[in-house]
């Protein structure tokens, strides 16, 4: 991993923490959203045992 890539990841992580702090809400509420943004797609907040 290049130095610039690490720098971008750290900057993004700091911004995530700032948003959580500013909204004064529990971090676990935002994890599904941040996982989706960071890792793309996915249904992080959906219960896998539910049938459609």
C-alpha distances in whole Angstrom, upper triangle without the diagonal:
4,7,8,6,7,10,11,11,13,15,16,17,19,21,21,23,25,26,27,29,31,32,33,33,31,27,28,30,26,24,25,25,21,20,22,20,16,16,19,23,24,27,26,29,32,33,33,36,38,40,40
4,5,5,6,9,10,11,13,14,16,17,19,20,22,23,25,26,28,29,31,32,34,33,32,29,30,31,28,26,27,26,22,22,23,21,18,18,21,25,26,29,28,31,34,36,36,39,41,42,42
4,5,5,6,9,10,11,12,14,15,17,19,20,21,23,25,26,27,29,31,32,32,31,27,29,30,27,25,27,26,22,22,24,21,18,20,22,26,28,31,29,32,35,37,37,41,42,44,44
4,5,5,6,9,10,10,12,14,15,17,18,20,21,23,25,26,27,29,30,31,30,27,28,29,26,24,26,24,21,21,22,19,17,18,20,24,26,29,28,31,33,36,36,40,41,43,42
4,5,5,6,9,10,11,12,14,16,17,19,20,21,23,25,26,28,29,29,28,24,25,27,23,21,23,21,18,18,19,16,13,15,17,21,23,26,24,27,30,32,32,36,37,39,39
4,5,5,6,9,10,11,12,14,15,17,18,20,21,23,24,26,27,27,26,22,24,25,22,20,22,21,17,17,19,17,14,15,18,22,23,26,24,27,30,32,32,36,37,39,39
4,6,5,6,9,10,11,12,14,16,17,19,20,21,23,25,26,26,26,22,24,25,22,21,23,21,18,18,20,17,15,17,19,23,25,27,25,28,31,33,34,38,39,41,41
4,5,5,6,9,10,11,12,14,15,17,19,20,21,23,25,25,24,21,22,23,20,19,20,18,15,16,17,14,12,14,16,20,22,24,23,25,28,31,32,35,36,38,38
4,5,5,6,9,10,11,13,14,16,17,19,20,22,23,22,22,18,19,20,17,16,17,16,12,13,15,12,9,12,14,18,19,22,20,22,26,28,29,32,33,35,35
4,5,5,6,9,10,11,12,14,16,17,18,20,21,21,21,17,19,20,17,16,19,17,14,15,17,15,12,15,18,21,22,24,22,24,27,30,30,34,35,37,37
4,5,5,6,9,10,11,12,15,15,16,19,20,21,20,17,20,20,17,17,19,17,14,16,17,14,12,16,18,21,23,25,23,24,28,30,32,35,36,38,38
4,5,5,6,9,10,11,13,14,15,17,19,18,18,15,17,17,14,14,15,13,10,12,14,11,9,12,14,18,19,21,19,21,24,27,28,32,32,35,34
4,5,5,6,9,10,11,13,14,16,17,16,16,12,14,16,12,12,14,13,9,11,14,12,10,13,15,18,19,20,18,20,23,26,27,30,31,34,34
4,5,5,6,9,10,11,12,14,15,16,16,13,16,17,14,14,17,15,12,15,17,15,13,17,19,22,23,24,21,22,26,28,30,33,34,37,37
4,5,5,6,9,10,10,12,14,15,15,13,16,16,12,13,16,14,11,14,15,13,12,16,18,20,21,22,20,21,25,28,29,33,33,35,35
4,5,5,6,9,10,11,12,12,12,9,12,12,9,10,12,10,8,11,13,11,11,14,16,18,19,19,17,18,21,24,26,29,29,32,32
4,5,5,6,9,10,11,11,11,8,12,12,10,11,14,13,10,13,16,14,14,17,19,21,21,22,19,19,23,25,27,30,31,34,34
4,5,5,6,9,10,11,12,11,14,14,12,14,17,15,13,16,18,16,16,19,21,23,24,24,22,22,25,28,30,33,33,36,36
4,5,5,6,9,9,11,10,13,12,9,12,14,12,11,15,16,14,15,18,19,21,22,22,19,19,23,25,28,31,31,33,33
4,6,5,6,6,7,6,10,9,8,10,13,12,11,14,16,15,16,19,20,21,21,21,18,17,21,23,26,29,29,32,32
4,5,5,7,9,9,12,12,11,14,17,15,14,18,20,18,19,22,23,25,25,24,22,21,25,27,29,32,32,35,35
4,5,8,11,11,15,14,13,16,18,16,16,19,20,19,20,23,24,25,26,25,23,22,26,28,31,34,33,36,36
4,6,9,10,13,11,11,14,16,14,15,18,19,18,20,23,23,24,24,23,21,20,23,25,29,31,30,33,33
4,7,9,12,11,11,14,17,16,16,19,21,20,21,24,25,26,26,24,22,20,24,26,29,31,31,34,34
4,6,9,7,9,12,14,14,14,17,19,19,20,22,23,23,23,21,19,17,20,22,25,27,27,30,30
4,6,6,8,10,12,13,13,15,18,18,19,21,22,22,21,20,17,15,18,20,23,25,25,28,29
4,5,6,7,10,11,10,12,15,15,15,17,19,20,19,18,14,14,17,19,22,24,24,28,28
4,5,5,8,10,10,11,13,15,15,16,18,18,17,15,12,11,14,15,18,20,21,24,25
4,6,7,8,10,11,13,14,15,17,18,17,16,14,11,9,13,15,18,20,20,23,24
4,6,5,6,9,10,11,12,14,15,15,14,13,11,10,14,16,19,21,21,24,24
4,5,5,6,8,10,10,11,13,13,12,12,8,9,12,15,17,20,20,23,24
4,6,5,6,9,10,10,11,10,9,8,5,6,9,12,14,17,17,20,20
4,5,5,6,9,10,10,10,10,9,8,8,12,15,17,20,20,22,22
4,5,5,6,8,9,11,11,12,10,11,14,17,19,22,22,25,25
4,5,5,6,7,9,8,9,7,10,13,15,16,20,20,23,23
4,6,5,5,5,6,8,7,9,12,15,16,19,20,21,21
4,6,5,7,9,11,11,13,15,19,20,23,23,25,24
4,6,9,11,13,12,14,17,20,20,24,25,27,26
4,7,8,11,10,14,16,18,18,22,23,24,24
4,6,10,10,13,15,18,18,22,22,23,22
4,7,9,11,12,15,15,19,19,20,18
4,6,9,9,12,11,15,15,17,16
4,6,5,9,9,12,12,14,13
4,6,8,9,13,13,16,16
4,7,9,12,12,15,15
4,6,9,8,11,11
4,5,6,9,11
4,6,8,10
4,6,10
4,7
4
